[in-house]
């Protein structure tokens, strides 16, 4: 996983919101980078991480095993986009 990841950071969850697509719901988590282990990000940068699932209005979709980032919670994040 380390070699395949384009970025690895320790980050703190800040906020989240759901977006509805035609066929699914995704949750956008805003996280603050606390420490960069791999990649081109800088500490203090706020990034959006999109994860499938979430609730939008009365429509809720759950995909077991997908990441969730709670506000104030620190976590190790492996990123798969060019960061």
DSSP file (Angstrom, degrees, kcal/mol; ACC not computed):
  #  RESIDUE AA STRUCTURE BP1 BP2  ACC     N-H-->O    O-->H-N    N-H-->O    O-->H-N    TCO  KAPPA ALPHA  PHI   PSI    X-CA   Y-CA   Z-CA
    1    1 A X     >        0   0    0      0, 0.0     4,-2.0     0, 0.0     0, 0.0   0.000 360.0 360.0 360.0 -37.4    0.0    0.0    0.0
    2    2 A X  T  4  +     0   0    0      1,-0.2     3,-0.0     2,-0.2     5,-0.0   0.932 360.0  44.7 -62.8 -45.4    2.8    2.4    0.8
    3    3 A X  T  4 S+     0   0    0      1,-0.2    -1,-0.2     3,-0.0     0, 0.0   0.872 115.2  48.2 -66.7 -36.4    4.4    2.1   -2.7
    4    4 A X  T  4 S+     0   0    0      2,-0.0    -1,-0.2     3,-0.0    -2,-0.2   0.777  91.9  94.7 -76.4 -26.6    1.0    2.3   -4.4
    5    5 A X     <  -     0   0    0     -4,-2.0    75,-0.2     1,-0.1     3,-0.1  -0.422  58.7-159.3 -70.1 137.6   -0.1    5.4   -2.5
    6    6 A X  S    S+     0   0    0     73,-2.0     2,-0.3     1,-0.3    77,-0.3   0.654  81.9  16.2 -86.9 -18.2    0.5    8.8   -4.1
    7    7 A X  E     -A   79   0A   0     72,-1.4    72,-3.8    32,-0.1     2,-0.4  -0.980  59.6-171.0-153.0 142.9    0.2   10.5   -0.7
    8    8 A X  E     +AB  78  38A   0     30,-2.4    29,-2.8    -2,-0.3    30,-2.0  -0.988  22.0 162.5-134.8 125.9    0.3    9.4    2.9
    9    9 A X  E     -AB  77  36A   0     68,-2.3    68,-3.2    -2,-0.4     2,-0.6  -0.948  40.3-129.9-139.0 157.2   -0.7   11.9    5.6
   10   10 A X  E     +AB  76  35A   0     25,-2.6    24,-2.8    -2,-0.3    25,-2.0  -0.964  47.0 171.8-101.5 126.4   -1.7   12.0    9.2
   11   11 A X  E     -AB  75  33A   0     64,-2.7    64,-2.6    -2,-0.6     2,-0.5  -0.899  33.0-130.3-138.7 161.3   -4.8   14.3    9.2
   12   12 A X  E     -AB  74  32A   0     20,-2.3    20,-2.8    -2,-0.3    62,-0.2  -0.957  29.7-119.2-114.8 129.7   -7.5   15.6   11.5
   13   13 A X  E     +cB  71  31A   0     60,-2.5    59,-3.1    57,-0.5    18,-0.2  -0.408  34.1 171.5 -64.6 139.9  -11.2   15.4   10.4
   14   14 A X  E     -     0   0A   0     16,-2.7     2,-0.3     1,-0.5    17,-0.2   0.745  54.2 -31.3-116.1 -54.3  -12.8   18.9   10.2
   15   15 A X  E     - B   0  30A   0     15,-1.4    15,-3.0    55,-0.1    -1,-0.5  -0.954  49.6-152.5-159.4 172.7  -16.3   18.6    8.6
   16   16 A X  E     - B   0  29A   0     -2,-0.3     2,-0.3    13,-0.2    13,-0.2  -0.991   7.3-176.9-152.6 157.7  -18.3   16.6    6.1
   17   17 A X  E     - B   0  28A   0     11,-1.9    11,-3.2    -2,-0.3     2,-0.3  -0.982  24.0-121.2-153.5 152.7  -21.2   17.0    3.7
   18   18 A X  E     - B   0  27A   0     -2,-0.3     2,-0.4     9,-0.2     9,-0.2  -0.691  17.8-163.2 -97.6 147.7  -23.1   14.7    1.4
   19   19 A X  E     - B   0  26A   0      7,-3.0     7,-2.7    -2,-0.3     2,-0.5  -0.988  14.0-137.8-127.3 141.1  -23.5   15.1   -2.3
   20   20 A X  E     - B   0  25A   0     -2,-0.4     5,-0.2     5,-0.2     2,-0.2  -0.843  18.8-173.9-103.8 130.7  -26.1   13.3   -4.4
   21   21 A X        -     0   0    0      3,-3.0     0, 0.0    -2,-0.5     0, 0.0  -0.425  44.9 -90.0-103.8-174.1  -25.4   11.8   -7.7
   22   22 A X  S    S+     0   0    0      1,-0.2     3,-0.1    -2,-0.2    -2,-0.0   0.871 122.2  13.9 -66.0 -37.3  -27.8   10.2  -10.2
   23   23 A X  S    S+     0   0    0      1,-0.1     2,-0.3     0, 0.0    -1,-0.2   0.487 128.3  18.0-119.8  -6.3  -27.3    6.7   -8.8
   24   24 A X        -     0   0    0     29,-0.0    -3,-3.0    37,-0.0     2,-0.4  -0.899  64.0-114.3-153.3 178.6  -25.6    7.1   -5.4
   25   25 A X  E     -B   20   0A   0     -2,-0.3    28,-3.0    -5,-0.2     2,-0.3  -0.983  26.5-168.1-122.6 137.0  -24.6    9.4   -2.5
   26   26 A X  E     -BD  19  52A   0     -7,-2.7    -7,-3.0    -2,-0.4     2,-0.5  -0.907  13.4-139.2-120.5 153.5  -21.1   10.4   -1.7
   27   27 A X  E     -BD  18  51A   0     24,-3.1    24,-2.8    -2,-0.3     2,-0.6  -0.956   9.0-151.2-112.6 131.9  -19.7   12.1    1.4
   28   28 A X  E     -BD  17  50A   0    -11,-3.2   -11,-1.9    -2,-0.5     2,-0.5  -0.906  12.7-163.0-101.3 118.5  -17.0   14.7    1.1
   29   29 A X  E     -BD  16  49A   0     20,-3.1    20,-3.0    -2,-0.6     2,-0.6  -0.892   8.1-149.3-103.0 127.7  -14.8   14.9    4.2
   30   30 A X  E     +BD  15  48A   0    -15,-3.0   -16,-2.7    -2,-0.5   -15,-1.4  -0.871  24.3 179.1 -95.1 122.3  -12.7   18.0    4.7
   31   31 A X  E     -BD  13  47A   0     16,-2.7    16,-2.7    -2,-0.6     2,-0.5  -0.933  24.6-134.5-125.9 148.4   -9.5   17.0    6.6
   32   32 A X  E     -BD  12  46A   0    -20,-2.8   -20,-2.3    -2,-0.3     2,-0.5  -0.888  23.9-126.3-102.6 127.2   -6.5   19.1    7.7
   33   33 A X  E     +B   11   0A   0     12,-3.1    11,-3.6    -2,-0.5   -22,-0.2  -0.591  31.4 172.9 -73.6 120.9   -3.1   17.6    7.0
   34   34 A X  E     +     0   0A   0    -24,-2.8     2,-0.3    -2,-0.5   -23,-0.2   0.798  69.1   7.8 -95.5 -37.3   -1.1   17.5   10.2
   35   35 A X  E     -B   10   0A   0    -25,-2.0   -25,-2.6     7,-0.1     2,-0.5  -0.990  65.6-140.8-149.0 135.2    2.0   15.6    9.0
   36   36 A X  E     +B    9   0A   0     -2,-0.3   -27,-0.2   -27,-0.2     3,-0.1  -0.867  22.6 168.5-100.1 125.1    3.1   14.5    5.5
   37   37 A X  E    S+     0   0A   0    -29,-2.8     2,-0.3    -2,-0.5   -28,-0.2   0.760  75.2   2.7 -99.7 -37.5    4.7   11.1    5.2
   38   38 A X  E    S+B    8   0A   0    -30,-2.0   -30,-2.4     0, 0.0    -1,-0.4  -0.987 103.5  39.0-149.5 140.6    4.6   10.9    1.4
   39   39 A X  S    S-     0   0    0     -2,-0.3   -32,-0.1   -32,-0.2    43,-0.1  -0.574  86.3 -71.2 115.7-177.0    3.5   13.3   -1.3
   40   40 A X  S    S+     0   0    0    -34,-0.2    -1,-0.1    -2,-0.2   -33,-0.1   0.289  84.0 114.8-103.7   7.9    3.6   17.0   -2.1
   41   41 A X        -     0   0    0     -3,-0.2     2,-0.4     1,-0.0    -5,-0.1  -0.273  56.1-135.9 -72.9 165.4    1.1   18.3    0.4
   42   42 A X    >   -     0   0    0     -7,-0.1     3,-2.0    -9,-0.0    -9,-0.2  -0.931  28.1 -94.4-121.2 148.9    2.1   20.6    3.2
   43   43 A X  T 3  S+     0   0    0     -2,-0.4    -9,-0.2     1,-0.2     3,-0.1  -0.328 112.8  33.5 -56.7 139.3    1.1   20.5    6.9
   44   44 A X  T 3  S+     0   0    0    -11,-3.6    -1,-0.2     1,-0.4     2,-0.1   0.190  85.5 132.6  95.6 -15.0   -1.9   22.8    7.4
   45   45 A X    <   -     0   0    0     -3,-2.0   -12,-3.1   -12,-0.2     2,-0.5  -0.455  49.6-142.4 -68.5 138.4   -3.4   22.1    4.0
   46   46 A X  E     -D   32   0A   0    -14,-0.2     2,-0.3    -2,-0.1   -14,-0.2  -0.914  24.4-178.6-103.5 126.7   -7.1   21.3    4.0
   47   47 A X  E     -D   31   0A   0    -16,-2.7   -16,-2.7    -2,-0.5     2,-0.5  -0.868  25.3-124.8-123.7 157.3   -8.1   18.7    1.5
   48   48 A X  E     -D   30   0A   0     -2,-0.3     2,-0.5   -18,-0.2   -18,-0.2  -0.885  20.1-166.5-100.5 129.0  -11.4   17.1    0.4
   49   49 A X  E     -D   29   0A   0    -20,-3.0   -20,-3.1    -2,-0.5     2,-0.5  -0.978  10.1-150.8-115.4 122.6  -11.6   13.3    0.5
   50   50 A X  E     +D   28   0A   0     -2,-0.5     2,-0.4   -22,-0.2   -22,-0.2  -0.817  16.7 179.8 -99.0 128.0  -14.6   11.8   -1.3
   51   51 A X  E     -D   27   0A   0    -24,-2.8   -24,-3.1    -2,-0.5     2,-0.1  -0.982  31.2-109.9-127.6 137.3  -16.0    8.5    0.1
   52   52 A X  E    S+D   26   0A   0     -2,-0.4    11,-0.3   -26,-0.2   -26,-0.3  -0.369  79.8  35.4 -66.5 144.2  -19.0    6.5   -1.3
   53   53 A X        +     0   0    0    -28,-3.0     2,-0.2     9,-0.1     9,-0.2  -0.199  57.1 123.4 102.3 166.6  -22.1    6.5    0.8
   54   54 A X  E     -E   61   0B   0      7,-3.2     7,-2.7   -28,-0.1     2,-0.5  -0.786  56.8 -70.7 134.6-176.6  -23.8    8.9    3.2
   55   55 A X  E     +E   60   0B   0     -2,-0.2     2,-0.5     5,-0.2     5,-0.2  -0.965  34.1 178.0-119.7 129.9  -27.2   10.5    3.7
   56   56 A X  E >   -E   59   0B   0      3,-3.1     3,-2.0    -2,-0.5     2,-0.3  -0.957  69.7 -46.6-129.5 110.3  -28.6   13.2    1.4
   57   57 A X  T 3  S-     0   0    0     -2,-0.5     0, 0.0     1,-0.3     0, 0.0  -0.507 123.9 -23.1  63.1-125.5  -32.1   14.3    2.5
   58   58 A X  T 3  S+     0   0    0     -2,-0.3     2,-0.6    -3,-0.1    -1,-0.3   0.439 119.2  97.2 -95.5  -0.7  -34.0   11.2    3.2
   59   59 A X  E <   +E   56   0B   0     -3,-2.0    -3,-3.1     2,-0.0     2,-0.4  -0.807  50.8 179.1 -94.9 120.2  -31.8    9.0    0.9
   60   60 A X  E     -E   55   0B   0     -2,-0.6     2,-0.4    -5,-0.2    -5,-0.2  -0.971   7.2-176.3-123.2 135.9  -29.1    7.1    2.7
   61   61 A X  E     -E   54   0B   0     -7,-2.7    -7,-3.2    -2,-0.4     2,-0.4  -0.997   5.6-165.8-130.3 132.8  -26.6    4.7    1.2
   62   62 A X        -     0   0    0     -2,-0.4     2,-0.5    -9,-0.2    -9,-0.1  -0.977  10.2-173.2-124.1 132.0  -24.0    2.7    3.1
   63   63 A X    >   -     0   0    0     -2,-0.4     3,-1.9   -11,-0.3    -2,-0.0  -0.921  29.8-131.4-119.5 101.4  -21.0    0.8    1.8
   64   64 A X  T 3  S+     0   0    0     -2,-0.5     3,-0.1     1,-0.2    -2,-0.0  -0.208  88.7  25.6 -54.6 138.3  -19.5   -1.2    4.6
   65   65 A X  T 3  S+     0   0    0      1,-0.3    -1,-0.2     0, 0.0     2,-0.2   0.320  85.7 130.7  91.9  -8.0  -15.7   -0.7    4.9
   66   66 A X    <   -     0   0    0     -3,-1.9    -1,-0.3     1,-0.1   -15,-0.1  -0.527  64.7 -99.7 -78.2 148.3  -15.6    2.8    3.4
   67   67 A X        -     0   0    0     -2,-0.2     2,-0.4    -3,-0.1    -1,-0.1  -0.332  34.7-169.3 -70.4 147.5  -13.6    5.3    5.4
   68   68 A X        -     0   0    0     -2,-0.0     2,-0.6     2,-0.0    -1,-0.0  -0.996   7.5-155.5-133.3 138.0  -15.3    7.9    7.6
   69   69 A X        -     0   0    0     -2,-0.4     2,-0.2   -54,-0.1   -39,-0.1  -0.929   9.7-153.7-121.4 107.5  -13.5   10.8    9.2
   70   70 A X    >   -     0   0    0     -2,-0.6     3,-2.0     1,-0.1   -57,-0.5  -0.518  33.1 -94.8 -79.8 145.6  -15.1   12.3   12.3
   71   71 A X  B 3  S+c   13   0A   0      1,-0.3   -57,-0.2    -2,-0.2    -1,-0.1  -0.376 111.5  13.4 -59.1 130.5  -14.5   15.9   13.2
   72   72 A X  T 3  S+     0   0    0    -59,-3.1     2,-0.4     1,-0.3    -1,-0.3   0.288  97.3 124.2  86.2  -9.8  -11.5   16.2   15.6
   73   73 A X    <   -     0   0    0     -3,-2.0   -60,-2.5   -60,-0.0     2,-0.3  -0.699  53.1-142.6 -88.5 132.1  -10.3   12.6   15.0
   74   74 A X  E     +A   12   0A   0     -2,-0.4     2,-0.3   -62,-0.2   -62,-0.2  -0.727  29.0 167.2 -91.6 143.4   -6.8   12.1   13.8
   75   75 A X  E     -A   11   0A   0    -64,-2.6   -64,-2.7    -2,-0.3     2,-0.5  -0.989  40.1-111.9-152.9 156.9   -6.1    9.3   11.3
   76   76 A X  E     -A   10   0A   0     -2,-0.3     2,-0.5   -66,-0.2   -66,-0.2  -0.836  38.9-164.7 -91.0 126.3   -3.6    7.9    8.9
   77   77 A X  E     -A    9   0A   0    -68,-3.2   -68,-2.3    -2,-0.5     2,-0.6  -0.958  15.7-157.5-123.3 126.5   -4.8    8.5    5.3
   78   78 A X  E     -A    8   0A   0     -2,-0.5     2,-0.3   -70,-0.2   -70,-0.2  -0.906  20.7-155.9 -97.7 121.5   -3.5    6.8    2.1
   79   79 A X  E     -A    7   0A   0    -72,-3.8   -73,-2.0    -2,-0.6   -72,-1.4  -0.785  17.2-166.8-104.9 141.9   -4.3    9.0   -0.9
   80   80 A X        +     0   0    0     -2,-0.3     2,-0.3   -75,-0.2    -1,-0.1   0.288  63.7  80.5-111.8  10.6   -4.7    7.7   -4.4
   81   81 A X  S    S-     0   0    0    -74,-0.1     2,-0.9     1,-0.0   -75,-0.1  -0.742  97.2 -84.4-110.2 165.6   -4.7   11.0   -6.3
   82   82 A X              0   0    0     -2,-0.3   -75,-0.1     1,-0.2    -2,-0.1  -0.541 360.0 360.0 -71.3 104.0   -1.7   13.1   -7.3
   83   83 A X              0   0    0     -2,-0.9    -1,-0.2   -77,-0.3   -76,-0.1   0.382 360.0 360.0-116.3 360.0   -1.1   15.2   -4.2
